[in-house]
Amino acid sequence: MGMAKSKILVVDDDPKLSRLVATILNRVGGYDVFEENRPFAALATAQQYRPDLILLDIDMPGKDGGAISRELAGDAVLSKVPVLFVTSLISSSESGTHNGARYLAKPVNPQLLLDTVHSLCPRFQRESQVA
């Protein structure tokens, strides 16, 4: 009987990119990943899926990642879930923490993605400390 996998929600309006990120996180990282390609559905999906970490694109039509992040922050449960912004609005040299938020540049470096997710995903950290 294995431990429960950490759950990651990937919110990106580009299905090809979200599929790539989900594949890396699922097959290499061993995470349970759900993709949401409709920015307007992101909050409801997060409320239903209850992720341990949310990967969020910033530049999306209709509702951008900043607006979604504010909605998440207003939810009693989801406000405690870490958010990692994955965006083409920055260069890879700008990836990191800015104003308390974590950012990764697109196109994502698979190893940097895995390393960053490992550092942010609470359930993974607890399991690795127990093992």
N, C-alpha and C positions, 0 to 999 in steps of 0.2 A: 504494500500500500504506500503510494508516494504522497508527498505533500502537495497541497493545492498549488496550482500554478498562479503566479501573479497575473492580474488581468490588466491589459493595456488597451485603451481606446485611442484609435488614430483618427483624427478629424482632418480631412483634406479634401478639397473639391476635385482633385485630380485622382481618379481611380487607379491609374497606372502607378502613380507614386505611392499611394496608400497601400497598394498590393505589394509593392517592392519592400516597403518598410515593414509591413505585417509579416511577409515571408521571412525576412531577416530575423525579426524578433521571435517568430514562432519556431522556425526550423533550427536556427543557430542558438538563440537565447533561451528557448524552451518556454516562452510566455504564451498565455492565452490572449489572443489579439482579436479585437472587433474593429471593423472599419466603418466609418460614417462619412459619406461623401456629400451629404446635404447639410450645409452650415446651419440652416434653420432648425434642423432636427437634432443638433448636437447636444443641447441641454437635456432633452427628453431621453435621448439614447444613453447619455451618461447616467441619468437618474435610474434608468431601467437596468443597465449593465453593471453599475457600481464598480468602476475600475479602480485599480490601485495607482494608476498613473495615466495621464492624458497627454498625448502628443497632438499639438494643435498648430495648424497652418495659420498664418496671419492674413495673407492677402487672398481673400475669397470673395466671390460676388455675392451681393445681398447682405451678408452678415460676416464681418471680418473676425479674426481670432481675438482681437481686443474686446469686442462686444461679447463674444462667447465667454471669454475669460471672466468678464465682469458678472455675467449670469451665473457662472460656476461659483464665483466668490460669494454670491448672494444665497446660495443653497447651503443649508446647515451641514449636510453630509459632504457634499462635493467641495466645499470650501477648504476641506482638509486634504484633498487629493492634489499631489504635486502636478504642475503643468509644465511641459517642455515644449516651447515654441520651435517648430521646424519651418524655416522660411527661406525664400530666395531674396528677401529684402536685405540680407547681410551677406558679407563674404565669409569664407571659412576662417579667416584670421580674426573675425569678430565673434565667432562662436564662443559661448561661455555665459557668465552671469552678468547681467546689466540691470541695475535698479531692482535687485532681488529676484528677477526672473531669469530662467535658463533658456538659452537659445542655441540651436544648431542650424548651420547653413545648409541649404540645398545646393547642389545634390549632396545627399548625406553620405558621409564616410561610414561604411558599415561597422567598422571596429569602434569608432568614436560613438556611434549611435548605441551600440551594445554597452560600452563602458559607461556612458551617461545614464542610460536606462538602469543599469545595475546599481549605480550610485543613488538614484532617485526612488527606486521602487521599494517601498517599506517592507512588504512581505518577503521579498527576496533577501533583504538585509537580515530580517529576523531568522529566516530559515538557514542562512549561511552561518549565523552565529551559533545556532543550535547544533549544526552538523559537526 
